Amino acid sequence: MSDASPPADREPQYLFVCVSRLAENPPEIALSAEEVHTQHVAYLQDLFDRGKLLGSGPQQDEAGTRYGGGVVILQNIATMEEARDIALKEPNVREGLRSVEVFAWRRVWFGG
């Protein structure tokens, strides 16, 4: 077994995982569902374009049944405070339609 450092592409990566769920008692809002969705997609695209979004998608099972929430994985974020700020500005969360939890995650690599 070698004491050599892993290659650069195998270094641990510090990420933040944002898990949203439908709000139990969502408020009435002025925006339509389509408008919120359009803002949601634009918000995620902006994060991606700035190198802050590693991936995102709906919570669903293997049959494609959705559970009303989603997962967003953030990268190149300095602090938990920054990650929470980003998560709270996502349009569904901002409008009170979803709640969100943010978890710090250290992604590690295994294998060759």
N, C-alpha and C positions, 0 to 999 in steps of 0.2 A: 504494500500500500504506500502511495506517495504522499508526501507532505506538501506537494506543489499546490498552488492556488488554482481554483477552477478557471477555465477560460472565461473571458469577459462576458460572453453570452450566457454563462451559467451562474453568474453572480446572483446572490439573493436580491430580490426586488421588493421594495416597500410600496405597497398599494393600499388603497382604501376601497372597501366594498360597501356600497349604499344599497340597502334593501328597503323597497317601498311596499306598502300595503294599502289597500283601500281604507279610507277614513271611515270610522264607525258611523259618524253623524256628519257627513259632508255639508258644507253650507251651500245655500243658493248663490250662484255666481252669475255675473253679467255675461261671461263668455260662453259660447257654445262648446260642446264636446269637441267639435272639429277644430275650433280656434285653439283650444288648449292643446290638442294633439299636434297641430301645426307648430305651435310655440315649443312644445316638447321636442319635436324632431329638430327644429332649428337650434335649440339650446344644446342638444347632444352633438349636433354637427359642429357647432362652434367649439365645444370642448375638444372634439376630435381634431379639428383644424389647428387648435393651439397645443396639441400633443398631450392633453390631459385625460382623454378618454381612451382606455384600453379596450373596453367592450361594454355592451349593454344588451338587454333583452327582457322579454316578459317572463314571469314565472309561469311555467306550464309543464304538464306531464308529457310522457312519451307519446300520448295519443293526441297532443296538441291542445288539451283543455287548459285554458288560462285561468289563473287565480286572482287576477285583478291587480297584481303588483308587478314590480320589476326589479332588476338588479343592474346596477351601474358600477363598473370597476374603474376607479380613477388612478392615474399614474402621474408621476412628476409633480406631486403635491408635497409641500414642505411640512405641513402640520395637520393635526386632527381638526383644528379650528378652521383652516382653509377648506378641508374636505367637507366639514359640516356646512360651511357657508355655501359652497357649491351645491350641496344636496338640498339645502333649504330654498335655493333660488330656482330649482327645477319647477316648471310651471304647474304640474299637478300638485306638488307639495306646497308651492307658494300660494295656490288658490285654496288649499285646505282639503283637496280631494283625496290626497294620500298622506300617510304618515311615513316617516323615514327613520331608519337606524343606520348609523355609520360605524363600520368596524375597520380597525387597522389590520392589515394582513401582510405577513412576510412570505412572499412566494419564493420557494426554493426549488431547485432542480435535482432530479435523480436520473440515473441512467447515463447512457453514452451520448 
